[in-house]
Amino acid sequence: MILTAAQMKAAEEAAFDSGATAEGLMKIAGEGIARCIRRFFPMPGTAVVFCGKGHNGGDALVTARYLKASGWRIRIRLASPKEDLAPLTHLHLDEFGLEQSEALEDSSGGPLIVIDGLLGIGVTGAPRGDVAERIRELNGLRAAGAFTIAVDLPSGLEATTGEVFDPCVRADLTITLGFAKTGLLTEGATGHVGRLAVVPLPGVWSMEGDPATVATASALRPLLPIRNFDTHKGNYGRIGMIAGSSGYLGAARLCSAATVHAGGGLVTLYALPEVHEKLSLLTIPEVMVKRISSYGEVLAEKSDVLAIGPGLGREHDQEIRDLVVQAPMPCVVDADALNAVSCDMTLLERCAGPRLLTPHPGEMERLEPQRGRIRRSWAEEFVSKHPVTLLLKGARTIVAQRGHPTCFNTTGNPGMGSGGVGDVLTGVCAALMGGGKSPREAAILGAWLCGRAAEIAIFHDSDSQESLSASSVIDHLGSAFDSLRKGDF
C-alpha cells in the first residue's frame, strides 16, 4: 500500500492511540535505516548527518548512533540552533554526545555518505533559509562523490504530490518509513528519490491508501522458498528460448545464461540453420542448442515455458506472431517479438496461454502510444484492454495485470542502462516461471533480482555504474537470490 502524507500521519496517530510512542518508533526507524545502510556498505566509513529540527532529524540521529556503534565516523550538520530542536531530537543529540561538525577531517578511508534528515513529510513548500543552505551543501557533497541517503523522503520533495521544489536533495537511496509515500513514486521525483527502500514500523498500519505496492525483499521472500532436498531439474521447468539472429547472437547467450543462473531446470535454445553452429559454440555448456528449420516446429517440442524475442530480428515476424498466439504454455515476450506483435495487437486476445510482455519504453510506444500519460496510467490502461501481464521497464519498473495491484520495483541503479540487461531480465523471468511462478510473480521477482544483482556488483564488487555490464548482472544473480532470502530491503 502507498500512503499520502495525511494518511501516514493518521496511521501514526492510530499507533500512538494503541500504545506506541514517538520515541519507540524513532528507535525502530533509526535501527532499520542503519541496517539498510550496512547492507549497501558492509565496510564502515564516514557519515555526514544533516539534521533538521523535527523528528526527521531525530530519526537521522538515531541512525547515526547505530552506525557509530558499527565503526562509522559521524559528522553532524544542524540546520537550526540546538535550542530550536524538537525535544525528542534535542534529546537524541545530547545522548549522542556530539556537537555540530564544521569540517570533514579524518574522513578518508571507507565510503563517504551523507544522510538527509532535514525535512519530514509534514513540511510543505520550498525550503528556505538555513535549511535551503544545508540542502545545497549536501548536494555539493554528492557532486563531489558522496553517496546520499534520504530519511523518509528527500528534503524539498512534497510527500504527497511529488512536486520538486528548489532546492531539493538529490538522493541515491531513499529509505522511507512504514509505507512508501505517493510523492516518492511520481515520475518527476524518480531522479531525486533514487533507489527506494522501506523500513517497516510495527504497529503502524492503515486501512486507507493506494492499493499499489512496492517490491521489497520482505514482501517477496515468501515467493522464493528454500528448495526441498530431494528436488531435481524436472521441478524447475523445461524452458525453450527463441532468441538470436545473425549479428545479434549475444542476446541469445545472455538470455539463456541468465535462465540457467536463475534456476531454470532444462534450458533449450532453438536455432535456425544459419545460426545453429555459431550459437552452439557461443552459449554456455548448460544450454542445449537445438537446430530447427522454422520457428513453428517449436510448438511440437515439450516446453513448460517459452522466452521469445531477444535478438531475433524482423525477418520472421509472421512466424513469431503465430507462435505467440498458438503456444499453449506461458511465454515471456520481449524485444523483436514485441515488435512483431505491435503489427497486430488483436492477437493478444487469442493467445492460448499466459503471456508476460517485457517492453522498454520504445517498444511500449510501438505497442500503444503513450500520448502524454504517466507511466503507471499507460501500463494500467494497456492491461485493461489486453489479457496479459506487463512489465514496463524503466528507472522505476512497473508490473501491471488486470485485477491485481500495480507493483513498482525498487532496486537497481543507472548502470543498468546498457545493452543486454533486458535480455538478462527475460531469462530470469523465464526461469522463475519454469519454477512454477505466475507471470506476475515472475515479473516482480525478476525485476527485483536483476536490480539487486546490479547493486551488489557495484557495492560489494569492483564494478562502477559505468563499467556494469549485463554479464556482470548474471554473475551476481546468486548473491541477489541470497539477498532476497535475507530480507535485504
N, C-alpha and C positions, 0 to 999 in steps of 0.2 A: 504494500500500500504506500501511496505517496501523499504527503500532507502539505497543506498550506501552512503559513506561519501561525495563523489563528487556530487551525486545527491542532497543531503541535502544542501550542500554549494550553489549549483546552485539555489535551491528553496529559500534560504535566500537572495541571491543576487537579485533575481527577486522581492522579497518582498521589499527590500531596494529601488529598482528602482521604485516601486509603492508608495513609501512614508513612508514605515515602517522605524523605526530607531533601531539600536542595543540596545540603552537604553530602548526603549519601549518594545522590545521583551524580554529583560532581566527581566524587571519588571513582565511581564506576566508569564515568566518561573518560576521566584522565588516565585510568589504568588501561582502558580499551584503546585509546588513541596511542599511548606509548607502546602497547603490544603490537599494534598495526605498524607503527614506525619501525620497530625492531624486525618485523617480517621483511620490510623493504631494505633495511640497513642492518645486517647482522653484526657488523663491527661498529662500535661507538665512535663518535666524532664530536663535533661542536654543534650545539643547537642555540640559535639566537631566537629568543621568545619575545614576540611583540604582544604586549598586554594592554587591553582596554580596561575601562573602569568597571565594566559589568561582569556578569557571570561567565561570559565567553572568555574573558581574561583569566578568571578563576580556573576554568577548565584547562586553559593552556598552562597555568602554573602547576596544577596537579600533574599534568602530563610531564612537565619538566622535572618534577620531583621524582617520578618513576624512572625517567631517563637518566637522571643523575645517579640513581641507585644502580643503574646498569653500566655505569662508567662514562656517561656522556659529560662533556664540559658544557656548562649552561651560561648564557649571557642574557640578561633581562633588559628589555627596552619598553619603558612605560609610555603610554600616550597621554597620561594625566598625572598630576601631582599625587603622591602617595595618599595624602589625606582625602582625596576625592574618590578613591576606590570604594566600590560597594563593600559592605562589612565582610562578607564571606571571601571576596577576592583579597581584601586587605589582610585577612587572617591567614590565607594561604601564602601570601608574600612574606609575612612575618615568620611563618613556620619554615619557609624555605631558607630563610637566613641570608638572602642575597639582596643587595640593593641594585639599582639600575647600573648597567654596564655601558660605558660610553665607547669603549674600544673593543676590538676583536683580538686582543693579544692572546697568544698561545692557542690560536685556532687552527694551527697546522696539524696535520695528522688525522686521518679518517675523514669521513664526509662532513660537509658543512650544510646544515639545513636551517631554514628559517620557519618558524611556526607563527601563523597568523591567528592571534586571539584578540583582535582589536574590536570587532563588532559582531553582535549576535543577530538572531532573527527578529528581535524586537525593534531594531533600528531601521528607519526608512529615510529616503532622501540621500543626497550626495554627501559624502564625508567632508567635514570642514576642519579648519584649524589644525591643532596638533595631530589629530587622527589622520587627516589627509597627508600631513608631512611624513608621518610614520609609514603610511602606505607607499608613498613614493620612495622612501628609504628602503623598505622591504623589497619593492620591485627592483630597485637598483642592485641589491644583493643578488637577486635572482639573475639579473642580466650579467652579473659578474661570475656566475657559475653555481650559486647556492640552489639547493632543491627546496621548493616552497610547499609547505603543508598548511592548509587552511583548516581551522577547527570549526566544524559545523557548516560554514559556508565562507567563501571569500569575502572579506570586508569590502563593501562598496557594491555588492550584488544584492538586489532585492530578493528576499527569500521566496516570495510567492509568485511574482511575475517574471523573475529572471532579468529584470532591467539592469543594465550595466551602467553604473554611474562613473563619474570622473572625479577622483581617481578610483581605481578598483584593483584589488590584489589579483595577480595572475598566478594561480596555484598550479603546481604539478600534480598535487594529490589533495583532494578534499575528503576529510574524514567527518562525515555527518553523523549526528547523534539521534538514536531512536528510530527515525524514519527518514528516508530521502525527502527533501522539500521540493515542491513543484518547480521553483525557480532554478534549481540545480540542473533540471533536465530540459530546459528550454534550449533551443538551438543557439541563440546568441550567447548563452552562458558557457557553452562547452569549452571554449578556449580559455576561460578563466577558472573553471572548475577542475579541468584535467581528469586524472583518474579518480574514480569515486569509490569510497568505501563507507560502510555503515557499521557503527558500533551500537549494538542493541542496548536498550535501557530497560532491564527487567522491571515489570510493573507498570510501564508506560505503554498504553495501548489505546486504540481508537476504533470506534465503530464507523467513523466517517472518513472520507478521503477518496482519492482517486484509486480505483482498483488495480491500476497498472503496477507492475513490480519492477524491482531492480535485482539483477542477478548477483547473489552473494554466495560465498562458499558454504556458509551455514545453511542456507536455503537449498542449495543444490546437492549437498553431501548425501542426503538420503537416496538420490538418484544413482549413486555410484557405490553400491555396497561392496565389501570385500568379496573376492571370488571364492567360491567353495573349493576345498582342496581337491575334490575329485572331478573338477571341471576339465573340459577338453575343447579342442578347436571347434568342434561342431556346435558348441554352445554360443559361439560368437560370430556366427554368420558366414555364409559363402557370399562374398562381396564381389560383384562384377564391376569393372571400370571400363568406360568408353572414353578414352582421352588420348590426345597426342596426334599430330599430323606432321607432315614434312615441314621443318622449320620450327615446330612447337613441341618437340619431344620432351623438353624439360618439364612441361606442365604435367605430362603423364607420370614421369618419375616422381615428382613432388607429391602429386595426389596419391599415388599408390603407396609410396613410402610412408606418408602420413597415416594412411589407413592401417598399415602394419603397426606402426608405433603407437597408434591409439587403440590397439587391442582387437583389430579385425581378425577373424578366425582363419579364413582361407581367402586370399586376395588374387583375383584373376584379372589381368589386363587384356582386353580383346583388341587385336591389332589387324588392320588391313594388310594385304600382301606388301604394299610398297614401304611400310614402316615396321613390319614384324621383326626383321632381323636386327634393325637398329635398336628397337625397344627392348629386345631380348638381351642385348649387350648393355643397355643403359640402366635398366631397372635394378633394384636391389635383389639379392638372391631369394628373398622370401616371397617375391611376387611371381606368380605364374603368368607367362605371356602366351596367349593362345591365338593362333592365326585364324582369321575368318575372311570370307570373300565379300561379305556385306554385313552391315550392322543389323539387318533383320534376323540374321542367324542367332543373335544373342537371345532372342525370345525362346529358343529351344534349349537353352542352357539352364542348369539348375543353380539359380542365384536367389539369395534371400533379399538382397538389396542391390540396386544399381546406382552408380555415380556416373553422370553423363555430362560431358561438355568441355572440361579443361583442355585447351589447345587443339580443339577439333578442326578449326577452320569452318568454312561455309560451303564446301563442295557437296556435302551430303545432307543438306538441310531437310529434304523431304523424308529421307530415311530416319533422321533423328526425330522429326515430328511424329512419325508413325510409331517409333519406339516409345516416345514419351506418352503417347496415348495408349498403346496396347500392352505395355509391360504390366503384369499383374502384381508385381512386388513393389514395395516402397522404392522411390527413386529420389536422389539428390540431383537437381537440375541446375547447372551452372554454366557460366561463360558462353561459349558458342551455341550450346543447346538452348540457352535463354534467347539468344539472338534468333535462332531458328523458330522458337515458339512465338516470338514477337510478331512474326508474319501472319499468324493465325491464332489469336487469343482464345477463340471459341474452343480450341482443343482441350483447354484446361477443364472444361465442363465434362469431358468424355473420358477422362483418364481412368484406367482400370484399377489403379492402386493409389495409395497416398503419395503426394508429391511435396518435396521441400525445395523451394526456389531460393537461390542464394545470390541475388544480383548486387553488384556495386551500383552507385547512383547512375552511371551512364547506361548500364544495362536496364536498370529500372525505368529510366526515361524512355527507352525503346518499348518496354512492356506497357507502360502507361505514363504519359507526360505528367510532370509534377504540377505544372500550372499554378505556381505560387503557394502551394500548400506546404505546411510544415511537414517534416519527415514522418512524424507519427500519424498525422491525418492521411498522408499519402499511403502509408503502409496499411492502415486500418481500412481505408476505403477500398483498397485493392483486394484485400481478403474478404471484404463484404460482398464482392462481386465474383470472386473465384474461390473454389473449394480447395485451397492449398494452404500450406504453411509458408510464410515469407520470412526470410532472414535478409533484412536490408542492411548491407554493410555500411560502415562509416565510423567516424570517431566515437559515436555512441550507437553501436549496432542495435537494431530493433528487430525483435521477433514478434510476429503477429499471426494470429489464426482466428478465424471466426468462432465466436463463442468462448474465447479464452482471454484472460487479461494480457494486454501487451506487456512485453518484458524488455527492459533496457539493459544492455550489457554494461559492465563497469570496468572491465580490465583492458589492458593494452597500453600502447604508447605510440608516439609519432613515428618510431622506427618501423612500424608495420606497414607504412606507406611505400612498399616496394613490391616488385613483380614476384609472383609466385605464392604470396601469403594467402590469397584467396583459394588457390589450388590446394594448399595445405588444409584450409578450413573445410573444403569439400570432402577431402579424405577422412578427416576426423569425424565429421558428421556421419559419413557412410559407415565408419567403424562402429560408432555408437548405436546407429540404427541396426546394424548387424548383431549387436549385443542385446537387442530387444527394446531399445528406447523408441518412443514415438518420434515422428519428425520434429514436433515442437520441443520435446525434451532434448533431442539430439542437437537441435539448433542452439538452444540456450546453453547447454553444456559445452558444445563445440566452440562457440564464440568466447565463453569464459576461459576455457582451457587454452585456446590459442593466444588470447591476450595475456594470460598469466605466464605462459611459456616465454613470450616476448619480454615480459618484465623480468623474469628470472634470468634470462640471457644477459640482460644489462646490469641488474643489481647484484647478481650472485656470480657472474662470469665476466668475461672480458669484452663483451660487445658494447657498442655505443648505439645511440639512435641512428647514426649514420651508417654504421657497419652491419647492423642487424639484417639478416637475410632469412628467406623462407626456410632454408636448410637448417639455420640455427633454431628457428621455432620448432622444427621437427625434433632436433637434438634435445630440446628441453621440455618436450611433452611429458616425459616420465616424471620430472620434477613438478610439473603443473598438476598432474593427477595426484601426486602426494600432497601438494599444497592444498588442493580442494578437500582431500580427506581430513586434513588437519584443521580445516575451517579458517583458512588464511584470508578472510575478508574478500 
